[in-house]
């Protein structure tokens, strides 16, 4: 995952996404790589669970595809 943090990062949104994105699953072989990228933009700001819904959607979509292939 790559997060655009703007020019002056205040909070590590990538850490939030990595820690909360996998939900309640225990996945022993999961490897997440996250990176904060500094760009020439205004600072990023949070608004209710930053990055968590997007990451949860991606993980749930993959779990659905995997479970369908196991049927």
C-alpha positions in Angstrom: 0.0 0.0 0.0 1.2 3.5 -0.8 -0.2 6.5 1.0 0.1 10.1 -0.1 0.9 12.0 3.1 1.2 15.4 1.6 4.2 17.7 2.4 4.1 17.5 6.1 2.9 14.1 7.5 1.3 14.3 10.9 0.0 10.8 11.4 1.1 7.4 10.0 -2.0 6.4 8.1 -0.2 3.5 6.6 0.3 2.0 10.0 -3.4 2.3 10.8 -4.2 0.5 7.5 -1.7 -2.3 8.1 -2.9 -2.9 11.7 -6.6 -2.7 11.1 -7.0 -3.7 7.5 -6.9 -7.5 7.9 -9.9 -7.4 10.2 -10.4 -10.5 12.4 -8.7 -13.0 10.1 -5.6 -14.9 11.2 -3.5 -15.2 8.1 -0.1 -16.8 8.9 1.5 -16.1 5.6 0.3 -12.6 5.1 2.9 -9.9 4.3 1.9 -6.3 4.1 4.2 -3.6 2.8 3.2 -0.1 3.4 4.9 3.2 2.5 4.2 6.8 3.2 5.1 9.1 0.3 5.7 12.8 0.7 4.4 15.0 -2.1 4.0 18.7 -2.7 0.5 18.8 -1.4 -1.3 20.1 1.7 -0.9 17.8 4.8 -3.2 14.8 5.0 -5.9 14.9 7.6 -8.0 12.2 9.1 -11.8 11.9 9.0 -13.1 8.8 10.7 -10.9 5.7 10.4 -8.5 6.9 7.8 -7.7 4.2 5.2 -9.4 1.4 7.1 -12.6 1.1 4.9 -10.6 1.0 1.7 -8.2 -1.7 3.0 -11.0 -3.7 4.5 -12.8 -3.7 1.2 -9.7 -5.0 -0.6 -9.1 -7.7 2.0 -12.7 -8.8 2.0 -12.8 -8.9 -1.8 -9.8 -11.2 -1.9 -11.2 -13.5 0.9 -14.4 -13.8 -1.2 -12.5 -14.8 -4.3 -10.4 -17.3 -2.4 -13.5 -18.9 -0.7 -15.3 -19.1 -4.0 -12.4 -20.9 -5.6 -12.4 -23.5 -2.7 -16.0 -24.5 -3.3 
